[in-house]
Amino acid sequence: MTTPSDPLPPLDPSDWEAYRALAHRMLDDSLDYLRDVRTRPAWRPMPAEVRHALTDEPLPRTGVGDAQAYDDFVRLVRPFPNGNIHPRFWGWVMGTGTPQAAMADFLSSVMNPNVGGLEQSPVLVERQVVRWCAQLMGFPEGSGGILLSGGTMANVMGLAVARQERAGYDVRAEGHGGAHPRLVVYASTEVHGWLKKACELLGLGNTAFRRVPVRDDFSVDPAAMAAMIAEDRAAGLRPCCIIGTAGTVQTGATDDLDALADLATREGCWFHVDGAFGAMAALAPSLQPQLRGMGRADSLAFDLHKWGYLPFDIAVLLTREDAALVRTFSMQAAYLASETRGLMAQTGIFFADRGIELTRSFKALKAWMQFRAVGTDLLGAHIARNVAQARHLEALVRAEPTLELLAPVPLNIVNFRYAAAGRDDAARDALNRAILIELQERGIAAPSGTTIRGRFAIRVAITNHRSGDDDFAALVAAVVRLGRELSTD
Ligand SMILES: Cc1ncc(COP(=O)(O)O)c(C=O)c1O
């Protein structure tokens, strides 16, 4: 049995100078890794021995030492990521990160504060980041917010606030079991999958989510939404929340947010906007008109780890009224009571009272340092350039007779396919799936795939500050080449 006086090897380095040398090597290697990212394939499959080592290794009851652990990381882990730091990664919606923000994550881990609250500078840093974000998104003084792990979490929490604020009764106290009318929420058929999960998690049930049809441009039909609300009201249900999307995951469409804000006001509903990536277009003055009405939302969720180019994970939930967050999430506990001075002074458990988590990391630092270092105007200029690149890719696709565009390109997402004349749609789908896999496995580029109105699309979502125009020309050339190659097989 261990006694207090037993000599134990420390968990901190026993030789700080030796560890310093190793840490410097880690830093140098990491900067080289980022600097040289373009020289590597966009993605590479894992060899069987790597998969085996990462799957079947026994629990290390005895350590191998810092240097060996790092070497194992270099050999087994670092070469095989999903690849979103690469200039030709355009799959799903993922940001690239920056070396500066990676360093900020390191500095934040070194401080290792608990940003649930307390009287400390990191809480003020997060509050400042939230305030800056509110300003960028056109939210008024008095608005509130919190940093979360991702768009899904930020949206789920936004819906939790909507439910508390517009249920018509105290959901925190009563839950959903009583005699109150059933709550319903409205969003387009193009809304991201978070909403179904959120309805399930919050106990609304996913049938409480009314799927409203979209128009030809994939934006929601506000008249159809109004008709569904009227129908539900007549059936004795309680319309609670209208959800608009700024930048849908499939095509980058933005709903008519002004029309939805009007409808929400008329109907007494909460208006939540999912702007996971699209809200960041607000940083580019030329794109702001597309987001008209977003600043009227009661709550807005968006990621900084997508089109803010920061490393995972960091997202923002803003609410028009700070108090709404507190009404939804505050808690009292003797062990967390505020004081007038000392560590529990003033801020108390500031963020833990505005969200679910009590212990929270200092993710704000990477946003704070990145914003300060380069300025939000430059981030906006990169966002505008990504949109210009999407238009450039659209033009390349239109100019190539063997390619076919499958959706409008309102923002930064391009859906297209190899047209394969003379084949039916099922054969075209199979061919384009094969083209996509070859693009990835040969390391040429990493778009993802989806189905648009029943047709398989190669989908390119550009939230990448490292892509150049040549990368899109190379993608088009590769798709045409692979299309020919695979159709003759
Ligand atoms: C429109 C939209 N909403 C929500 C999400 C979920 O965000 P996250 O992946 O950060 O949880 C995404 C992800 O791509 C998205 O595109």
The ligand as an ORCA input file, in Angstrom:
! r2SCAN-3c Opt
* xyz 0 1
  C     -25.472     24.113    -41.067
  C     -24.802     23.267    -40.036
  N     -25.317     23.205    -38.793
  C     -24.756     22.491    -37.807
  C     -23.600     21.773    -38.038
  C     -22.987     20.977    -36.926
  O     -21.806     21.617    -36.511
  P     -20.649     20.810    -35.733
  O     -20.129     19.819    -36.749
  O     -19.648     21.859    -35.396
  O     -21.258     20.144    -34.568
  C     -23.038     21.774    -39.325
  C     -21.841     20.980    -39.626
  O     -21.357     20.930    -40.728
  C     -23.638     22.562    -40.342
  O     -23.111     22.629    -41.568
*
